[in-house]
Amino acid sequence: MNQVIGVIDSGIGGLTVAKEIMRQLPNETIYYVGDTARCPYGPRPADEVKEYTWEMTSFLMKYDLKMLVIACNTATAVVLEEIKSKLQIPVIGVISPGARAAIKTTQNNRVGVLGTVGTVKSEAYVRELHQIKNKVEVTQLVCPKFVPLVESSQYHSAIAQKVVKETLTPLKGSEIDTLILGCTHYPLLGPLIKQEMGPGVKVISSGEETAREVSAILHYNKTISIQKEPPDHRFFTTGSVDIFHQIASDWLKERKLHIQSVRLGRYLTHSADN
């Protein structure tokens, strides 16, 4: 059996990263865990985020992983370095790739960051951006209503349009020319965010850059998959399989998905293929 890439997230947002990995690396198999029952992570204390992220990691480590992608900005900010130091496989997060993409994009060195309470409070993006280019001006904005909109599959709704408009009001007139979607849930609201910010602001999702980093590491380690059969992706959720399937099939454009319900901590699963 080929080794697989593990992807973990607080919910379904990490599917935006998984989709890009599937696009760039179509031969790779992904095992994905979304902790939808305990989402969002953003408002939670750091200790709780650390505990839940380790539970997802421990669950996936039962399988033959060759890499772990922490596709959650909050978890990346809190526990990426600790997990990297404890595992024997490459572990990457989504903050560094997103920051690099923003630095390559900005023309006026004014970058905005949309994030959860946890991500913004950690100032992980500010540190990462300044580490790459210290003269960049960073404007952060907490968006507490975005993740619940996505997790409840309302990201196409009129309510979503209203919430996005109201939330982004403080950024109007900020002179930013680049906006980082500092939560992997936010790309599902991407069309509304782009519409609200207008053509003068380039909206950055970390998925594409993260997938490039995955590809580079696999090639460097000579662990790139050469299997000829279509990959058998597996998805695990701590919440509703039906809601997960609804959103995943819409975003990934796949009707047949192998989804299982999982209870983290006890590692009890039951299959629910859709």
Buried (B, 14 or more C-beta within 10 A) or exposed (E): EBBBBBBBBBBBBBBBBBBBBBEBBEBBBBBBBBBBBBBBBBBBEBEBBBBBBBBBBEBBBEEEBBBBBBBBBBBBBBBBEEBBEEBEBBBBBBBBBBBBBBBEBBEEBBBBBBBBBBBBBBBBBBBBBBEBEEEBBBBBBBBEEBBBBBBEBBBBEEEBBEBBEEBBEEBEEBEBBBBBBBBBBBBBBBBBBBEBBEEEBBBBBBBBBBBBBBBEBBEEEEBBBEEEEEBEBBBBBBBBBEBBBBBBBBBBEBEEBBBBBBEBEEEEEEEBEB
